[in-house]
Amino acid sequence: MNREHPAIGATTARTVEIDGVELLAFHGCGYLGLAHEPQVIDAAREALARHGASGLASRRTSGNLELHERLESRLADFMGTEAALVTEDGFIADLSALQGLAARGHDLGLLDADAHPSLVAGATITGIERFDYGPGDVNRVIALLDRHADRRPLVLTDGVFGMHGRMAPIPDILRHLPDGGLVLVDDCHGVGVLGERGRGTIEAFRVPMDHVLLTSSLSKALGSSGGFVAGSSAVIESIRRSAEAFTTTTGLAPPAAAAALAAVERLDSEPERLERLRANIGQLHRTARRVGIRSTGTFLPVLRIDFTTEIEARRLSAALHVEGLYAPAVRYPGSVGAGAVRIAVTSEHTAHDLRRLEDALERHLPESSD
Ligand SMILES: Cc1ncc(COP(=O)(O)O)c(C=O)c1O
């Protein structure tokens, strides 16, 4: 039994059931409510009936499904890259990307200090030499690139740091990247949220993908499960051939692959969903201002409320729970204070939902929170 967080029962795009009680949910990363979209559920159900519940084997042996290939070409098309590769989750996408890049001769990794543990783990298992730079410290990146001018560098960074509310300085990094260098962008929190059409950080910055390899999870805004890597055909082919994290793991389960495919279709054909999310993001951060929280990353669907002690964060979360709202206290890499309550909105929250959130925060926010 998990003593930190209660087990969740049934869920909808806006609610969770805990101990048999339905709560209005402000948690997680399902920013577009796609996990509960009827067409996504139908696609998963059909794939389950056609292929069964499991991917059964690695893609390199007998587990390569048409469904995987369709999802890969749809993701490449969506991201505007030559190719894409689907993995079992976002963590494995980062491991696979790094193993494939190391096999292509990249031998130096410059890692943002706030980068997700999957990038850290990927750099570690490949054995490439690694230097960490302070959060977003482009000058340090430039200095390291100059000092190691004889190497084939990788810059390893999240596209957007969800818990910090900051974007990686990707245009600046790209400007200083030498020939043969590449930026590996983990865009788990950017895809489906940022950019005019929801293609993420790279679209938001309007920079070309030529020197970028992008990874992401399918389990956040895209509402399914799995991960992907998107980039040039040559790099994707190297990963497909040589990355053990990909070649020796089972292919994505068919219902998840089908759900992701349907989710990308929804996102592409339904721009109103992204517009609703943007409106709710605006409302969330206006609420923050009104209740006296200094929020960072006002372009993101996440509001982090910091406390000096974990117990205070838990107290606010418990008070919200009593009001019928679920917003958990979190401890996660990237939490800044000792404790934080993470509040996430989605495109599916109504104006009434957001009013309930604001009313509850007004009533229960202690003076000292930030
Ligand atoms: C930035 C980032 N990278 C990678 C992952 C791992 O993705 P997945 O949960 O699909 O393994 C996460 C998930 O929390 C994440 O936030």
The ligand as a MOL file (V3000), in Angstrom:
LIG
                    3D

  0  0  0     0  0            999 V3000
M  V30 BEGIN CTAB
M  V30 COUNTS 16 16 0 0 0
M  V30 BEGIN ATOM
M  V30 1 C 10.3660 15.1420 -18.5150 0
M  V30 2 C 10.0020 13.6850 -18.4500 0
M  V30 3 N 10.7290 12.7960 -19.1550 0
M  V30 4 C 10.4340 11.4760 -19.1510 0
M  V30 5 C 9.3800 10.9850 -18.4080 0
M  V30 6 C 9.0930 9.5160 -18.4440 0
M  V30 7 O 7.9730 9.2800 -19.2570 0
M  V30 8 P 7.1340 7.9380 -19.0470 0
M  V30 9 O 6.3070 8.1430 -17.8250 0
M  V30 10 O 6.3270 7.7690 -20.2920 0
M  V30 11 O 8.1430 6.8580 -18.8590 0
M  V30 12 C 8.5930 11.8640 -17.6580 0
M  V30 13 C 7.4610 11.3300 -16.8660 0
M  V30 14 O 7.1280 11.7160 -15.8110 0
M  V30 15 C 8.9190 13.2530 -17.6700 0
M  V30 16 O 8.2010 14.1310 -16.9540 0
M  V30 END ATOM
M  V30 BEGIN BOND
M  V30 1 1 1 2
M  V30 2 1 2 3
M  V30 3 2 2 15
M  V30 4 2 3 4
M  V30 5 1 4 5
M  V30 6 1 5 6
M  V30 7 2 5 12
M  V30 8 1 6 7
M  V30 9 1 7 8
M  V30 10 2 8 9
M  V30 11 1 8 10
M  V30 12 1 8 11
M  V30 13 1 12 13
M  V30 14 1 12 15
M  V30 15 2 13 14
M  V30 16 1 15 16
M  V30 END BOND
M  V30 END CTAB
M  END
